[in-house]
Amino acid sequence: MVGCGLMGGGIAQVCAQSGYAVLVSEINEELLRRGLAGITASLDRAVRKERIGAADRDAAVARIKGTTDTGDFADRDLVIEAAIEDLDIKKRIFGELDKACPENALLATNTSCLSVTEMARATGRPDKVLGLHFFNPVPAMKLLEVIRTAATSQTTLETGKRFGESLGKTLVIVQDTPGFITNRLACPQILNAIRMVESGLATREDIDTAMTLGLNFPMGPLALADFIGLDTVLSIANGIYERLREPQYAAPGLLKEMVAEGRLGRKTGRGFYEYS
Ligand SMILES: NC(=O)c1ccc[n+]([C@@H]2O[C@H](COP(=O)([O-])OP(=O)(O)OC[C@H]3O[C@@H](n4cnc5c(N)ncnc54)[C@H](O)[C@@H]3O)[C@@H](O)[C@H]2O)c1
């Protein structure tokens, strides 16, 4: 794993629980220590909730090692990048991985909406590059979107699929396209809900109630936006809009204002709703 934040930590945990030897990298020792502590804390929670036994936790922890040196990926078969959602940073990481990893290693990205093709172009092995898009929280969420570019080989796709299945995930396959399936469809709905609040057409509670009780959604779009993080919603919307230029992906002013004010949803205690 490259990156041991929210997603990298979750993916590393699930891989280790599935029996893989995992190496996670971070940009410095402090972030690495914090990331690894986050994985241990998550496994401890799973033990407390009796989802796994203490011996499983210990075995998973023992399978995870950390590094701050990309060169240490020299013996890896598959590297999944889960650094921040910035194409230049991701392209740089893919260039570094291409130099460090064995010729046959597959390189994957967990990007939410950026171009997997662009990342593949930063390497000399575009046939071995694919997207493996996990969902938060990774141990609980069943879906894995597998993204193929025009250059991804059939062997790479099949190996990626087998790997995802070995983690217990249900797979969907999609061409490299902005937002893939999930974010491409969920993003306009969230943005439309925000536009409805912005123009006073309905209250936040009524919008979410309509979608949960009327359409059987497990969570209304505004509660979902708070859960994802409004900064993440904004970056996904901007990322898709920049490439498709469709007005439905243009971020509403209210979303931009809330992000500028630091009202990011659950993680800051305030978004469309208040959290204590
Ligand atoms: N948060 C979500 O719900 C979600 C869901 C699916 C996909 N994603 C995608 O996953 C990726 C990571 O998102 P996140 O929410 O985990 O972000 P995060 O900020 O929690 O974690 C990113 C981590 O990557 C590290 N990092 C940055 N550059 C690095 C480098 N060169 N080498 C090693 N580590 C580096 C950062 O220090 C940070 O700890 C993004 O591309 C995001 O779009 C996020």
The ligand as a Gaussian input file, in Angstrom:
#p B3LYP/6-31G(d) Opt

LIG

0 1
 N      -12.292000       8.648000       1.767000
 C      -13.073000       7.882000       1.014000
 O      -14.251000       7.633000       1.332000
 C      -12.525000       7.284000      -0.253000
 C      -13.230000       6.231000      -0.864000
 C      -12.704000       5.639000      -2.016000
 C      -11.508000       6.119000      -2.550000
 N      -10.854000       7.150000      -1.935000
 C       -9.576000       7.579000      -2.532000
 O       -8.517000       6.979000      -1.784000
 C       -7.373000       7.836000      -1.801000
 C       -6.953000       8.111000      -0.376000
 O       -8.028000       8.737000       0.306000
 P       -8.085000       8.802000       1.903000
 O       -9.461000       9.215000       2.241000
 O       -7.483000       7.571000       2.477000
 O       -7.088000      10.028000       2.177000
 P       -6.175000      10.299000       3.480000
 O       -5.790000      11.738000       3.403000
 O       -6.837000       9.779000       4.700000
 O       -4.881000       9.392000       3.219000
 C       -3.928000       9.653000       2.239000
 C       -2.582000       9.310000       2.826000
 O       -1.607000       9.226000       1.779000
 C       -0.397000       9.711000       2.292000
 N        0.493000      10.056000       1.180000
 C        0.445000      11.141000       0.382000
 N        1.474000      11.098000      -0.514000
 C        2.154000       9.945000      -0.282000
 C        3.312000       9.336000      -0.848000
 N        3.972000       9.919000      -1.849000
 N        3.728000       8.145000      -0.351000
 C        3.065000       7.560000       0.679000
 N        1.975000       8.106000       1.271000
 C        1.524000       9.278000       0.798000
 C       -0.802000      10.873000       3.170000
 O        0.221000      11.193000       4.118000
 C       -2.074000      10.360000       3.832000
 O       -1.831000       9.721000       5.068000
 C       -7.772000       9.053000      -2.613000
 O       -7.377000       8.872000      -3.945000
 C       -9.298000       9.055000      -2.482000
 O       -9.918000       9.729000      -3.551000
 C      -11.314000       7.725000      -0.800000

